[in-house]
Amino acid sequence: MIRSVRILVAGLVVALSFSSGCAGPKPAEPAAEEKLALDAVPAGVMEAARKQQPGVEFQWATKGWQDGVLIYKVQGESGEGMIHEVQVTAAGEVVAPPTK
């Protein structure tokens, strides 16, 4: 009886060590972006976006975290009807959009 309990406990220890070691860390889920009114976007962010895309009438904005940095995405339409997006950090630095 004692030998059976020892074998059972040893088997559980081995099984638990394999199941916890192989899975690895759970991947981080992407953070959702929050929609913003343009008047809620910091002035420095809007200034940087206007310098990057002069002539664009910005109409939409979102904010979200990307690699630990708060990013504002400001979007609008040019006179030719094209939609433009500028990504700017909270510090007012323009960020290149990720390549696809």
C-alpha positions in Angstrom: 0.0 0.0 0.0 2.8 2.5 1.0 4.6 1.6 -2.2 1.6 2.3 -4.3 1.1 5.8 -2.7 4.8 6.6 -3.3 4.5 5.6 -7.0 1.4 7.7 -7.3 3.0 10.7 -5.7 6.1 10.4 -7.8 4.0 10.1 -11.0 2.1 13.3 -10.0 5.3 15.2 -9.4 6.7 14.2 -12.8 3.4 15.0 -14.5 3.1 18.5 -12.9 6.7 19.3 -13.7 6.2 18.6 -17.4 2.8 20.4 -17.6 4.0 23.6 -16.0 7.4 23.7 -17.8 6.3 23.2 -21.4 3.5 25.7 -21.7 5.7 28.8 -21.4 4.4 32.2 -20.6 1.0 33.3 -21.9 1.3 35.8 -24.8 0.2 39.3 -24.0 -3.1 40.3 -25.5 -3.1 43.4 -27.6 -4.5 46.4 -25.8 -7.7 47.9 -27.2 -7.5 51.4 -28.7 -9.7 54.1 -27.2 -11.5 56.4 -29.5 -11.1 60.1 -28.7 -12.7 63.4 -29.6 -10.1 65.6 -31.3 -10.3 68.2 -28.5 -9.2 65.4 -26.1 -5.9 64.9 -28.1 -3.0 66.9 -26.5 -2.0 70.0 -28.4 1.6 68.8 -28.9 0.3 65.7 -30.6 -2.0 67.6 -32.9 0.8 70.0 -33.8 3.1 67.1 -34.7 0.4 65.5 -36.8 -0.3 68.7 -38.7 3.5 69.2 -39.4 3.7 65.6 -40.7 0.6 65.9 -42.9 0.0 69.5 -43.8 -3.3 70.1 -45.5 -5.0 67.2 -43.9 -8.3 67.9 -42.1 -8.0 65.6 -39.1 -11.3 64.1 -38.0 -10.7 61.0 -35.9 -8.3 60.0 -33.1 -7.5 57.0 -31.0 -5.0 56.2 -28.3 -3.5 53.0 -27.1 -0.3 51.4 -25.8 2.3 50.0 -28.2 5.4 48.3 -26.7 4.9 50.3 -23.5 4.5 53.7 -25.2 1.3 55.7 -25.4 0.5 56.3 -29.1 -2.1 58.6 -30.5 -3.3 57.8 -34.0 -4.8 60.8 -35.7 -6.6 60.3 -39.0 -8.2 62.7 -41.5 -8.9 63.4 -45.1 -6.9 65.4 -47.6 -8.3 67.7 -50.2 -8.0 64.9 -52.7 -10.2 62.6 -50.6 -7.4 60.4 -49.4 -7.4 59.2 -45.8 -4.1 59.8 -43.9 -3.0 58.6 -40.5 -0.2 59.9 -38.3 1.0 58.1 -35.2 2.4 60.3 -32.5 3.7 59.6 -29.0 2.4 61.5 -26.0 5.7 63.5 -26.1 4.9 64.7 -29.6 7.3 62.4 -31.6 6.0 61.0 -34.9 6.2 57.2 -35.0 6.5 55.4 -38.3 3.6 53.0 -38.8 4.5 49.3 -38.6 5.4 47.7 -41.9 3.1 45.0 -43.2 
